[in-house]
């Protein structure tokens, strides 16, 4: 089970966001299959320089 599935199972109905990704991570490429899979699981990926305000 990948991390999106584990996150969704443990915290349903919560906004999920991946942050602080290494610059070689394929999730940073908005057109990658990995990004499509993560987004399809309901997880967002913040881009470099994005600000997250609670």
Secondary structure, DSSP 8 states (H G I E B T S, - for coil): --HHHHHHHHSTTS-EEE-S--TT-GGGSTTSHHHHHHHHTTEEE--TT-----
